[in-house]
């Protein structure tokens, strides 16, 4: 590996409620997973984030979600596939409008929260997301967990699938994320996180929550924008990767 992308979930403030530090994160990441209004983000705030991303020449991804503002998109909703497909089309259209108004474009798609975890194993829900991408823009790469249903279906349909690793989340031995409801799910020490990501880049391995080595292939690394200390974590990860000789660059051109 000589090049890797660093992404973050951004645009998640809503009205008077501010979540994360988008401006500082956009100085560090190369791709921004921007909320599309279904789990977070209001139009004026999203427009501001997209404009800031464009100014920093950061690639913009649509972070599509279940319609769950109250639960921040982290509650599993058993939507009919046709409804989910329409929801994803709607979100892609909304973010693309904001991107066009900012002189840029949506460069990829990444599911958020419960939807992200659901499409790892649920073929019907994954197929609905892929159907939406094909209906709107079949050139969009799709980001997701390695060895997932959405990855398999994306590649079967000729879409580029970009496997992702999480800097600030712990893994089960089977390669899935430890649920946020369980102890140790979220990591907070910037130095420890940076060391984990260096090993991932060098060896393709991270340590699972039980202490075992987990083989993991990734082209992009995520730091959640709402994790406490997200800016320090992103800076530590980027500095460590670049100090090791890796180029940190977007996987999708704006």
Secondary structure, 3 states (H helix, E strand, C coil): CCEEEEEEEECCCECCECCCCHHHHCCCCCEEEEECCCCCCCHHHHHHHHHHHHHCCCEEEEEECCCCCCCCCCCCCCCCHHHHHHHHHHHHHHHHHHHHHCCCCEEEEEECHHHHHHCCCCHHHHHHHHHHHHHHCCCCEEEEECCCHHHHHHHHCCCCEEEEEECCECECCCCCECCCCCCCCECCCHHHHHHHHHHHHHHCEEECCCCCEEECCCCEEEECCCCCCHHHHHHHHHHHHHHCCCEECCCCCC
